[in-house]
Amino acid sequence: MRGLALALALLSMGAVAQFSLSPPPLPGEVLAFLQTMAISPELKAAFGPALGAGLATGRATPQVSLLLLRQLSGLPPAQAEEALTVLHLALERGFIVDTGLTGSSMMNRVLMLVQMGRSWEVVVFDLELRYNLLVATQGVFLQYGIVGVGPQGPGGPLLPQDRLVLETAWAMAEIWGTVLPGQPGEPLEAFVRARLLNLRGTVLAPNTVDPLLAVLTPEMVQEIANRAFRR
């Protein structure tokens, strides 16, 4: 299971990196391209400010954002709007939607699945699953007092706990992701714990992840899953 997950992660990095832009675009270029897309004026008016705030606070990067918008511009407008609507919801709740050309990223996931030729139904299912897991993870962490601040909006300060929510949700998504069907070969809590330990000291600072590791239980992980699949 982990070997397959690693292989797919590497594929994801390569699939996006080979289309990297040089020099990296400026945020204004990203927002200008959004205005050229054949999507509704209402969505442009709503998503533009949220994306701009996300770019300013580090919840998205210009590089991947522009790559994604270019990819979506080649799809039917209804499909592009469907993806952007989910990303808009995520940004409005203050979630990180992009961490760059590698790493946990809703935007990279869409790029990867489209480039792999997955059906649009699969792309949307995966995107909505990851959004639901972000919402569920944040809610459970608030309930258990692991994080002390709720949704910040796209313009709120980016906090270490935001990346903790993202990486925990991503661990859950690896179990049920559309590219990795079936059940994991180990308990859910052990799978999530192993991923977080692997990120400790690199992506996640010890003083951010250790409080979660100290109280993480199978019941907590199952509650996240239950909430995500009830949505």
Wavefront OBJ file of the C-alpha trace (Angstrom):
o trace
v 0.000 0.000 0.000
v 2.684 2.490 0.985
v 4.769 1.553 -2.014
v 1.861 2.255 -4.321
v 1.131 5.517 -2.531
v 4.759 6.585 -2.923
v 4.765 5.705 -6.596
v 1.625 7.745 -7.170
v 3.046 10.640 -5.196
v 6.129 10.640 -7.393
v 3.941 10.445 -10.472
v 2.005 13.431 -9.214
v 5.196 15.457 -8.770
v 6.449 14.607 -12.227
v 3.117 15.138 -13.920
v 2.935 18.697 -12.686
v 6.604 19.588 -12.587
v 7.124 18.846 -16.255
v 4.689 21.659 -17.019
v 6.255 24.133 -14.590
v 6.399 27.749 -15.649
v 9.631 29.714 -15.859
v 9.865 32.382 -14.655
v 7.101 31.799 -12.098
v 4.077 34.000 -12.766
v 3.073 36.880 -10.563
v -0.244 36.788 -8.678
v -1.597 39.485 -10.968
v -1.005 37.261 -13.999
v -2.996 34.465 -12.376
v -5.930 36.721 -11.600
v -5.808 38.271 -15.061
v -5.974 34.827 -16.682
v -8.977 33.933 -14.521
v -10.843 36.865 -16.053
v -10.280 35.464 -19.563
v -11.864 32.095 -18.763
v -15.241 31.140 -20.209
v -16.947 30.827 -16.839
v -19.775 32.803 -15.297
v -19.122 36.416 -14.287
v -20.605 35.588 -10.879
v -18.010 32.880 -10.228
v -15.198 35.135 -11.413
v -16.411 37.851 -9.044
v -16.543 35.411 -6.118
v -13.475 33.292 -6.792
v -11.128 36.093 -7.872
v -10.880 37.851 -4.491
v -10.661 34.538 -2.623
v -7.843 33.323 -4.869
v -6.075 36.676 -4.621
v -6.206 36.510 -0.824
v -5.054 32.895 -0.907
v -2.073 33.833 -3.065
v -1.194 36.687 -0.706
v -1.326 34.528 2.437
v 0.342 31.381 1.097
v -2.762 29.228 0.762
v -2.036 28.974 -2.969
v 0.965 29.616 -5.217
v 0.965 31.528 -8.524
v 2.769 28.679 -10.320
v 0.273 25.909 -9.681
v -2.744 28.222 -9.717
v -1.968 29.374 -13.248
v -1.200 25.831 -14.409
v -4.557 24.710 -13.081
v -6.508 27.597 -14.589
v -4.905 26.929 -17.961
v -5.813 23.253 -17.689
v -9.394 24.043 -16.711
v -9.759 26.577 -19.516
v -9.454 23.713 -21.995
v -12.392 21.865 -20.439
v -16.109 22.553 -20.898
v -17.064 25.636 -18.848
v -19.428 23.616 -16.646
v -16.576 21.342 -15.582
v -14.228 24.240 -14.913
v -16.890 25.920 -12.807
v -17.481 22.729 -10.834
v -13.811 22.479 -9.856
v -13.417 26.182 -9.112
v -16.528 26.159 -6.938
v -15.020 23.509 -4.652
v -11.725 25.392 -4.506
v -13.625 28.578 -3.699
v -15.378 26.855 -0.803
v -12.027 25.630 0.499
v -10.412 29.059 0.309
v -13.392 30.718 1.968
v -12.876 28.415 4.952
v -9.191 29.287 5.091
v -7.892 25.917 3.884
v -4.616 25.541 2.015
v -5.427 24.527 -1.575
v -1.898 24.458 -2.983
v 1.570 23.941 -1.509
v 3.571 24.280 -4.726
v 4.662 21.865 -7.424
v 4.979 19.004 -4.922
v 3.226 18.130 -1.709
v -0.376 18.012 -0.550
v -2.470 20.140 -2.864
v -6.048 20.102 -4.114
v -4.901 21.967 -7.207
v -2.130 19.468 -7.957
v -4.586 16.607 -7.532
v -6.893 18.037 -10.180
v -3.960 18.588 -12.533
v -2.649 15.066 -11.981
v -5.967 13.312 -12.484
v -6.823 15.309 -15.617
v -3.363 14.658 -17.078
v -3.786 10.948 -16.297
v -6.954 10.951 -18.371
v -9.300 10.168 -15.497
v -12.990 10.737 -16.104
v -14.416 14.017 -14.889
v -16.621 12.131 -12.426
v -13.472 10.714 -10.820
v -11.805 14.142 -10.709
v -14.792 15.759 -9.008
v -15.282 12.876 -6.574
v -11.647 13.089 -5.499
v -11.760 16.883 -5.151
v -14.960 16.857 -3.119
v -13.680 13.992 -0.953
v -10.578 15.969 -0.041
v -12.611 19.080 0.702
v -14.958 17.091 2.934
v -11.983 15.570 4.745
v -10.520 19.036 5.357
v -13.826 20.198 6.861
v -14.164 17.038 8.948
v -10.565 17.132 10.179
v -10.812 20.752 11.216
v -14.108 20.115 12.993
v -12.796 17.137 14.963
v -9.588 18.973 15.873
v -11.646 21.884 17.209
v -13.789 19.477 19.195
v -10.737 17.860 20.792
v -8.958 21.182 21.368
v -6.084 20.289 19.040
v -6.544 23.536 17.154
v -7.818 26.655 18.824
v -9.041 28.713 15.908
v -11.765 27.865 13.431
v -12.135 28.922 9.797
v -10.035 32.015 9.069
v -11.084 32.848 5.532
v -8.608 33.216 2.668
v -7.146 36.459 4.031
v -6.548 35.313 7.593
v -3.038 34.585 8.842
v -1.659 31.205 7.798
v -0.993 29.217 10.967
v 1.022 26.009 11.555
v -2.198 24.263 12.507
v -3.542 24.898 8.993
v -0.849 22.624 7.563
v -1.579 20.055 10.303
v -5.221 19.946 9.226
v -4.168 19.626 5.587
v -1.705 16.791 6.126
v -4.064 14.827 8.357
v -6.849 15.137 5.804
v -4.413 14.054 3.094
v -3.476 10.939 5.035
v -7.156 10.056 5.214
v -7.603 10.759 1.510
v -4.767 8.399 0.597
v -6.794 5.594 2.108
v -9.978 6.267 0.158
v -8.631 8.173 -2.846
v -9.983 7.279 -6.243
v -6.533 6.259 -7.488
v -5.988 3.969 -4.495
v -9.148 1.846 -4.242
v -9.797 -0.636 -1.484
v -9.071 -0.733 2.192
v -5.652 -0.159 3.754
v -3.658 -3.098 5.028
v -3.330 -1.512 8.469
v -5.666 0.274 10.909
v -6.672 3.798 9.969
v -5.043 5.374 13.006
v -1.742 3.604 12.326
v -1.785 4.770 8.720
v -2.421 8.402 9.691
v 0.143 8.285 12.502
v 2.808 6.870 10.190
v 2.257 9.652 7.667
v 2.417 12.372 10.307
v 5.573 10.888 11.824
v 7.118 10.840 8.367
v 6.411 14.580 8.022
v 7.559 15.446 11.552
v 10.555 17.767 11.505
v 10.221 18.593 7.808
v 6.751 19.641 6.687
v 5.366 19.710 10.227
v 7.265 21.196 13.163
v 7.479 18.886 16.188
v 5.697 21.386 18.417
v 2.816 21.419 15.916
v 2.371 17.698 15.321
v 3.443 16.211 18.676
v 0.324 17.383 20.585
v -1.820 15.606 17.987
v 0.271 12.421 18.062
v -0.069 12.342 21.853
v -3.873 12.169 21.726
v -4.520 10.541 18.329
v -6.774 7.515 18.721
v -8.609 5.143 16.380
v -11.862 6.732 17.565
v -10.698 10.209 16.557
v -9.654 9.057 13.111
v -12.919 7.190 12.648
v -14.866 10.309 13.627
v -13.106 12.262 10.888
v -14.045 9.573 8.380
v -17.642 9.457 9.582
v -18.040 13.214 9.279
v -16.465 13.343 5.826
v -18.689 10.643 4.395
v -21.848 12.061 5.935
v -21.478 15.327 4.043
l 1 2 3 4 5 6 7 8 9 10 11 12 13 14 15 16 17 18 19 20 21 22 23 24 25 26 27 28 29 30 31 32 33 34 35 36 37 38 39 40 41 42 43 44 45 46 47 48 49 50 51 52 53 54 55 56 57 58 59 60 61 62 63 64 65 66 67 68 69 70 71 72 73 74 75 76 77 78 79 80 81 82 83 84 85 86 87 88 89 90 91 92 93 94 95 96 97 98 99 100 101 102 103 104 105 106 107 108 109 110 111 112 113 114 115 116 117 118 119 120 121 122 123 124 125 126 127 128 129 130 131 132 133 134 135 136 137 138 139 140 141 142 143 144 145 146 147 148 149 150 151 152 153 154 155 156 157 158 159 160 161 162 163 164 165 166 167 168 169 170 171 172 173 174 175 176 177 178 179 180 181 182 183 184 185 186 187 188 189 190 191 192 193 194 195 196 197 198 199 200 201 202 203 204 205 206 207 208 209 210 211 212 213 214 215 216 217 218 219 220 221 222 223 224 225 226 227 228 229 230 231
